[in-house]
Amino acid sequence: MIVDVQKAFDPPPAFLKKVRRYVRRFPCRVFTRYINPHGSLFRRVLKQRSCAPGSPDTELLLEPEQDDLVFEKRGKYGLSTANIRQLKRRGIRRITVCGLDTDACVLGVMFSLFDNGIECHLKEEMCWSSSGLHRAAITIIREQFPSPV
């Protein structure tokens, strides 16, 4: 699962190159795109103005292919119930997560996967945060989602 790798978050070019190379190995990739609708808590409480519906900053920086899934997260950190149903219909019971921002949407997506019975693992070196909280988020994720032995 490639979380919110989109224009608004402006990840470093080296990060994009690394993720692009890594995700090629998967037959089905799941992309999320963050959309910040008018009236959302992100706008009202957090004062975030980016990612309005239809704006260029919602453009994904990696191109999905025909068999890939693309989920829009409208005013959410994590996945919707409908997203989870789609994953389960595809038979996805275990998923590797990477993307942006480690301390926000990556963490939110992992909690929503876990809460809905889908085993999730983080590909740490394929994550990045614009906030500077990447390492703190990794500490939380390692505690909450231990790697398999």
JOTA-V40082 format. One record per backbone hydrogen bond with DSSP energy under -0.5 kcal/mol. CO is the residue of the C=O (numbers start at 1). NH is the residue of the N-H. If there is no record, write none. Layout:
co=CO nh=NH
co=CO nh=NH
This chain:
co=1 nh=3
co=1 nh=98
co=2 nh=4
co=2 nh=32
co=3 nh=100
co=4 nh=6
co=5 nh=61
co=5 nh=62
co=6 nh=9
co=7 nh=10
co=12 nh=15
co=12 nh=16
co=13 nh=17
co=14 nh=18
co=15 nh=19
co=16 nh=20
co=17 nh=21
co=18 nh=22
co=19 nh=23
co=20 nh=24
co=21 nh=24
co=22 nh=25
co=23 nh=26
co=29 nh=31
co=29 nh=69
co=30 nh=2
co=31 nh=71
co=32 nh=4
co=33 nh=73
co=35 nh=37
co=35 nh=75
co=37 nh=40
co=40 nh=44
co=41 nh=45
co=41 nh=46
co=42 nh=48
co=51 nh=36
co=52 nh=55
co=55 nh=58
co=56 nh=59
co=57 nh=8
co=59 nh=7
co=62 nh=64
co=65 nh=68
co=69 nh=31
co=71 nh=33
co=71 nh=73
co=72 nh=74
co=73 nh=35
co=73 nh=75
co=80 nh=84
co=81 nh=85
co=82 nh=86
co=83 nh=87
co=84 nh=88
co=85 nh=89
co=86 nh=90
co=87 nh=92
co=88 nh=91
co=91 nh=93
co=93 nh=119
co=95 nh=121
co=97 nh=123
co=98 nh=3
co=99 nh=128
co=101 nh=104
co=101 nh=106
co=101 nh=107
co=102 nh=107
co=104 nh=108
co=105 nh=109
co=106 nh=110
co=107 nh=111
co=108 nh=112
co=109 nh=113
co=110 nh=114
co=111 nh=115
co=112 nh=116
co=113 nh=116
co=113 nh=118
co=114 nh=117
co=117 nh=119
co=119 nh=95
co=121 nh=97
co=122 nh=124
co=123 nh=126
co=124 nh=127
co=126 nh=99
co=128 nh=101
co=128 nh=102
co=133 nh=137
co=134 nh=138
co=135 nh=139
co=136 nh=140
co=137 nh=141
co=138 nh=142
co=139 nh=143
co=140 nh=144
co=141 nh=145
